[in-house]
Amino acid sequence: MNFILLFWIFGDCETRDIVTNKENPTRQYVKSIMDARWSVEVYHREVKQNCGIERCQARTSRAQRNHIFLAISAWFEQHKRRI
């Protein structure tokens, strides 16, 4: 029988329900996983909004790969300048 564990994490403006099936996770471990997940979501949002990764009108797979590569490269350049 598998069990799941529910965490409620209270923040400034919101409460998050987090469910995990890991065995004996600590609250800090779950929070670190959620922080990593959030940074990936922020990355995807920035690549889509700022770098135009979804606006490719190319038909060939090679041109699409080039567009994706250049959009991600542009994001890295923006990120380096921010740092």
DODREN-933699 format. One record per residue: x, z, y of N, C-alpha, C, O in turn. Coordinates in steps of 0.2 Angstrom, whole numbers, padded with zeros to 4 digits, always signed. Example, Ala and Ser with C-alpha at 12.3 -4.5 7.8 and 13.67 -1.06 7.14 Angstrom:
<sites>
+0066+0039-0028+0062+0039-0022+0066+0039-0016+0071+0042-0017+0064+0035-0011+0068+0036-0005+0064+0039+0000+0067+0040+0006
</sites>
This chain:
<sites>
+0004+0000-0006+0000+0000+0000+0004+0000+0006+0009+0004+0007+0003-0004+0011+0007-0005+0017+0003-0001+0023-0003-0001+0023+0007+0002+0027+0004+0006+0032+0007+0002+0039+0012-0001+0039+0003+0003+0044+0005+0001+0051+0005+0007+0055+0002+0012+0054+0009+0007+0060+0010+0012+0065+0008+0009+0072+0010+0004+0074+0004+0013+0076+0002+0011+0082+0005+0016+0087+0005+0022+0087+0008+0012+0092+0011+0016+0098+0007+0014+0104+0005+0009+0105+0006+0019+0108+0003+0018+0115+0009+0019+0120+0011+0025+0120+0011+0014+0124+0016+0015+0129+0012+0015+0136+0009+0010+0137+0013+0020+0140+0010+0020+0146+0015+0018+0151+0021+0021+0152+0013+0014+0156+0018+0011+0161+0014+0013+0168+0010+0017+0168+0017+0010+0173+0015+0012+0180+0008+0009+0181+0003+0013+0183+0006+0003+0179+0000+0000+0180-0004-0001+0174-0010-0003+0174-0001+0000+0168-0005-0003+0162-0003+0002+0156+0002+0005+0156-0007+0001+0151-0006+0004+0144-0005-0001+0139-0009-0006+0139+0000-0001+0135+0001-0006+0130+0000-0003+0123+0002+0002+0121-0004-0007+0119-0004-0005+0112+0001-0009+0108+0000-0015+0108+0005-0006+0104+0010-0009+0100+0009-0007+0093+0009-0001+0091+0009-0012+0089+0008-0011+0081+0014-0013+0078+0016-0019+0079+0017-0009+0073+0022-0012+0069+0021-0010+0062+0018-0005+0060+0025-0013+0057+0024-0012+0050+0031-0009+0048+0032-0009+0042+0036-0008+0052+0043-0006+0051+0042+0001+0048+0038+0005+0050+0046+0003+0043+0046+0010+0040+0050+0015+0045+0056+0013+0046+0047+0020+0047+0050+0025+0051+0053+0022+0058+0059+0024+0059+0050+0019+0062+0053+0016+0068+0052+0022+0073+0048+0026+0073+0057+0022+0077+0057+0027+0083+0054+0024+0089+0053+0018+0089+0051+0028+0093+0048+0025+0099+0053+0021+0103+0051+0016+0106+0059+0023+0104+0064+0019+0108+0066+0013+0104+0067+0008+0108+0066+0012+0098+0067+0006+0094+0061+0001+0096+0063-0005+0097+0055+0003+0095+0049-0001+0097+0050-0003+0104+0048-0009+0106+0051+0001+0109+0052-0001+0116+0057-0006+0117+0056-0010+0121+0063-0005+0114+0068-0010+0114+0066-0017+0112+0068-0022+0115+0063-0017+0106+0060-0024+0104+0055-0027+0109+0055-0033+0110+0051-0023+0112+0046-0025+0116+0049-0028+0123+0047-0033+0126+0055-0024+0125+0058-0027+0131+0062-0033+0129+0062-0038+0134+0064-0034+0123+0068-0040+0122+0062-0046+0121+0064-0052+0124+0057-0045+0118+0051-0049+0118+0049-0052+0125+0048-0057+0126+0049-0047+0130+0046-0048+0136+0052-0053+0140+0050-0057+0144+0058-0052+0139+0063-0056+0142+0063-0063+0140+0064-0068+0143+0061-0064+0133+0060-0071+0130+0054-0074+0134+0054-0080+0135+0049-0070+0135+0043-0073+0138+0044-0075+0145+0042-0080+0148+0048-0071+0149+0050-0073+0156+0054-0079+0156+0053-0083+0160+0059-0080+0151+0063-0086+0151+0059-0092+0150+0060-0097+0153+0054-0092+0145+0050-0097+0144+0046-0099+0150+0045-0105+0152+0043-0094+0153+0039-0095+0159+0043-0099+0165+0041-0103+0168+0050-0096+0166+0054-0099+0171+0056-0106+0169+0056-0110+0174+0057-0108+0163+0059-0114+0161+0053-0119+0162+0054-0125+0164+0047-0117+0161+0041-0121+0161+0040-0122+0169+0039-0128+0171+0040-0117+0173+0038-0117+0180+0043-0120+0184+0042-0124+0189+0049-0118+0184+0055-0119+0188+0059-0126+0186+0061-0129+0191+0059-0127+0180+0063-0133+0178+0060-0139+0175+0063-0144+0173+0053-0138+0175+0049-0144+0173+0050-0146+0166+0050-0152+0164+0051-0142+0161+0052-0144+0154+0046-0147+0151+0047-0151+0146+0040-0146+0153+0034-0148+0150+0032-0155+0154+0027-0158+0152+0035-0157+0159+0033-0163+0163+0037-0169+0160+0037-0174+0164+0040-0169+0154+0043-0175+0152+0038-0181+0150+0033-0179+0146+0039-0187+0152+0035-0192+0151+0039-0197+0146+0036-0203+0145+0044-0195+0143+0048-0200+0139+0044-0201+0132+0041-0196+0130+0045-0207+0129+0042-0208+0123+0047-0207+0117+0044-0205+0112+0053-0208+0118+0058-0208+0112+0060-0201+0111+0060-0197+0116+0061-0199+0105+0064-0192+0104+0070-0191+0107+0072-0185+0109+0075-0196+0107+0081-0195+0111+0080-0193+0118+0084-0189+0121+0076-0197+0121+0075-0195+0129+0071-0188+0129+0073-0185+0134+0067-0187+0125+0064-0180+0125+0069-0174+0124+0069-0169+0128+0074-0175+0119+0079-0170+0118+0083-0170+0124+0085-0164+0126+0085-0176+0127+0089-0175+0134+0086-0172+0139+0089-0168+0143+0079-0173+0140+0075-0169+0145+0075-0162+0144+0077-0158+0149+0074-0160+0138+0074-0153+0136+0081-0150+0137+0081-0144+0140+0086-0153+0135+0093-0151+0136+0095-0150+0144+0097-0145+0146+0093-0155+0148+0094-0154+0155+0090-0149+0158+0092-0146+0163+0084-0148+0156+0080-0143+0159+0083-0136+0158+0083-0132+0162+0085-0135+0151+0088-0128+0150+0094-0127+0153+0096-0122+0155+0098-0133+0154+0105-0132+0158+0103-0131+0165+0107-0127+0168+0098-0133+0168+0096-0132+0175+0094-0124+0175+0096-0121+0180+0091-0122+0170+0089-0115+0170+0095-0110+0170+0095-0105+0174+0100-0112+0166+0106-0108+0166+0110-0108+0172+0112-0103+0174+0110-0114+0176+0113-0114+0182+0109-0110+0187+0113-0106+0191+0103-0110+0187+0099-0105+0192+0100-0098+0190+0101-0094+0194+0101-0097+0184+0102-0090+0181+0109-0087+0184+0110-0082+0186+0114-0092+0183+0121-0090+0185+0121-0089+0193+0124-0084+0195+0117-0093+0196+0117-0092+0204+0114-0085+0206+0116-0082+0211+0109-0083+0202+0105-0077+0203+0109-0071+0202+0109-0066+0206+0113-0072+0197+0118-0066+0195+0123-0066+0200+0128-0061+0200
</sites>
